[in-house]
Amino acid sequence: MPFNFIAVLVAALATLLVGFVWYNPKVFGTIWMNETGMTDEKAKQGNMLKIFGFTILFSLMISMAVPGLVIHQMGALGMVGGDEAHALPSYAAFMNDYKDAFRTYKHGALHGFMSGLFIAFPIMGVNAMFDQKSWKLLFVNAGYWIVTLTIMGAIICGWK
């Protein structure tokens, strides 16, 4: 498999680290609370085990999809049906020639950023328009995912 499962796990956990910083009251947390109507009291009533448990699960699901977005070799693997054992000899020759092509942190960050900007942001934008949420909230939340996917892409693509 042309990606590192440990990197996928670390990338999933990176969503929490970025969230702790991004949604801190000194960064965008106060804006987020004001725009959502969240209060400290309401936040304390949440089931933290459920919230963080599902956050980790959903982050892991996202991080499992990121290799297909940031690692070009995943496309070659997909062309042979995902099983290298059934591939023609040309697949092995191709992978030998291009095994580490574009496998850098910088390249992964670029594709992660593009995924955030062109996938996450528009999806969240559609939801925000129908939910009649503010542009400010959209930019705070979408900005989080753009930054997070940039970091996830860097980790997954660069950490061989």
N, C-alpha and C positions, 0 to 999 in steps of 0.2 A: 504494500500500500504506500503511495507516495506522500503520506503525511504522518505526523507524529501524534499519537493518541494523547500523550502527556501534554503536548502543546494545546490540543483541543480542550482538555480539562482546565488548564491554566487560563486559556482564553475565556472559558465559561465563568471562571471565578473572577476574572478581570472586570466583568460587568458589575460585580458588587463593589469592587474597589473604586471604579470610576463613579458609580452611583453615590458612594459615601462622600466623595469629593464634590461631584456635580450638584447634588441636592443638599449640600451643606448650606445652612442659612447665610454664610459669608460668601457663597458663590451664587447659586440660583435657587436655593431652597426656599428663601422667603418669597421670591416671585412665584415659585411653583405653589406654595401654600396659599398665597393670596389669590391666584388665578383658579385654583381648584376649590377654594373654600375650606381647605384643610386647616384644622387647629391642632395645637399640641394635645389637647384633651381627646379629640377624635382619633388622632394618630396613636395614642396610648391604648385605645380601645381595640385596635386591630390585633388579630391573631398573628403574632410575629413568626411562629413556627410555620404556619400556613403560608404567610406572605413570602418569607425567605426560602422556604422549601420549594414553592412553585417558581420563585424567581430563579433558583439554581436549576431546577428542571428545565424551565423555558430557555435559560441561558445555555444550557448544555445542548438543547435541541438546535438553537441558533448556531452554536459553535460547530456542531456536526455538519451543518450546511455550508459553513464558510469555506472549507477547503475547495469545494466546487467553484466558488467565486474567485478565489485568490491564487490557486495553484493550477497552472496551465496543464500540467501533466495529468490532472484528473480528467480532462477532456479526452486525452489519449486512452486512458484506462476505460472510460465510458464507451469509447468506440469499439473496444474488444469485449464488451459486455460485463466488465468489472472483474473478470477472472483472468489473470495473466497466464494461467496454465493452458487456457484454450486459445491464446493469441497466436497469430502467425509469426514467423521469425522476424518479419519486418517491424513488429511492435518492439521486440527486444533491441533491435538495431536502433530504432528511433529513440527509445528510452536511454540507451547507452550514449547516443549522441547528445541528447537534450536533458539528461536526468536532473541537472541542477540549474537549467536555464530559467532565469527570472525567479529563482528561489531565494529572495532576499527579504529582509524586514521592510526595506523601503518599498519594494514592489508590492508586497502584501498590504502595507499601509495604504498605498495608492488605490488598490482594488477594494480594500475595506472602506475607504473614504467614498469611492464612487458607488459602492453598494449602499452605503448609508444615505448618500445624497440622492441617488436615482431609484432606490427601492424603498428604504424605510421612510424617508421624508415624504414622498408622495402618498404612501399608504396612510401615514399618520395625518397628512393634510386632508385627505378625503374624509377620514373619520372625524377630524376636528371641524370640518365644514358642516357635516350632517349633525354632529353633536352640538353645534353652535358654540364651540370653544373659541377662546381668544387666540389671535395670532401670537401673542406673547407666550401663551402656554404651548402652542405648537412649536415655536422656535426653541423653547427650553427643552421640551421632550425630544424633539427631532434632533436637536443639537447633541443631546446625550447619546442618542443612537449613532449619529455620524461619528462622534469621537470614539465611542465604544467599538463600533465596527472597524474603524481605522486601527485601533489597538489590537483587536482580535485578528484582523487580517495580517498585521505585522507579525504577531506571535506565531500564527499558524503557518504562514508562508515561509518565514525566516528561520524558524526553529526546526531544523531537519532532524 
